[in-house]
Amino acid sequence: MSSEAATRGSPAAIRAAGPLARIQGHVLRVAQDLQYEGYSKHDALNAPWLEQLAAGSRAARLIAIQAVMRCPVHIRPLVGVRTARNPKGLALFVRALLARSRVLADDQSAIEARTLLDWLVAHPSPGFEWPCWGYPYPWQDVGFFAPRDFPNRVVTSFVVHALLDGFETLGEPRYLETASKAVEFLLKAPRTLYADDRHRCVSYVPSAEVEWIVMDVPALAGAAAARRRRGPPPWRCCAPRRRRPPSPDRPPASTARRPDRRAFVFMASFFDRCRHHKRRAVRF
């Protein structure tokens, strides 16, 4: 399938959607031409010689990653960093394509999204009980080292949302099944760093050795788990919204959807408890 066909949509619908739809179509065509392969922020160790040079040294890995990331010129091709498909990026492309298929009545975008979802389902991180995904490069964080394709809760959360979008838009039960299993990874894979009767804080990666708290991980894991458990919402954001006339019995209401409080239950543990916790809290 050509990239032009995959993102064409209805001309009338694209005109009605405005310039953002055209910009989105251009971005998607560029990504499709590259087979959704590209560079990532912390991918310096996808250069084989840098990976070998920094092997076994936490400091060397940090220096290599930071040097490539912060270089004022684009040196990744010069130092041999290889491009790769990033599951987190693919999940975002899937959601964009599915949104395009709903808003613009674009069947080709739905087909392209299905192709990417099938790839994600077929390429989870190996060696784990539940489907899960990680970054396609080894990377050193301040608190831990993650080998290539080692799963983490951030990437897996993004893929869960893409799978749920795929189930809700395309009606494929296997996407819901895979998302449900991936939520089990988010909730059950080691390690729980803090828990009480109301809160639970889970680690970034499923390693018993990790003690560092990363601020966004419980929020992302909680949002994905809450969305799966409460069932699919209607796509109200894609339909014209009628404004009710003001009534003297009630104040004007915002048209924005109120966030589901359950989606933030994990994050509460940080604001309420982290300052009393013995481990260091880090925000990225």
Number of C-alpha atoms within 10 A of each C-alpha: 9 10 20 16 14 21 27 19 22 15 10 9 14 20 13 11 13 10 11 11 19 16 11 14 23 16 13 21 20 13 16 19 12 13 12 19 16 14 16 19 10 21 24 29 26 24 19 13 13 18 20 11 14 17 12 10 11 16 11 16 24 19 15 20 23 16 14 20 18 11 10 8 8 11 14 19 11 8 15 15 23 17 19 17 16 21 26 21 17 22 25 15 22 26 22 18 28 28 20 24 23 16 18 23 16 22 20 22 27 25 17 22 27 20 12 20 23 14 13 22 17 10 14 20 20 13 10 13 11 20 25 32 28 23 26 21 23 20 24 21 12 10 14 15 16 17 13 16 20 22 26 23 27 21 22 29 28 21 29 29 21 27 30 26 20 24 18 19 15 16 12 14 14 14 23 19 13 19 28 21 16 26 25 16 23 32 18 13 20 17 19 18 17 17 13 8 5 9 16 19 27 27 25 27 23 20 16 12 12 17 18 18 22 18 21 18 23 29 23 22 29 25 22 24 23 18 17 17 11 10 10 12 8 9 11 9 10 11 10 7 9 7 10 9 7 10 8 7 6 7 8 12 9 8 10 7 8 7 8 12 9 14 18 17 19 24 21 16 21 22 10 10 12 17 12 8 11 7 13 12 14 12 7 5
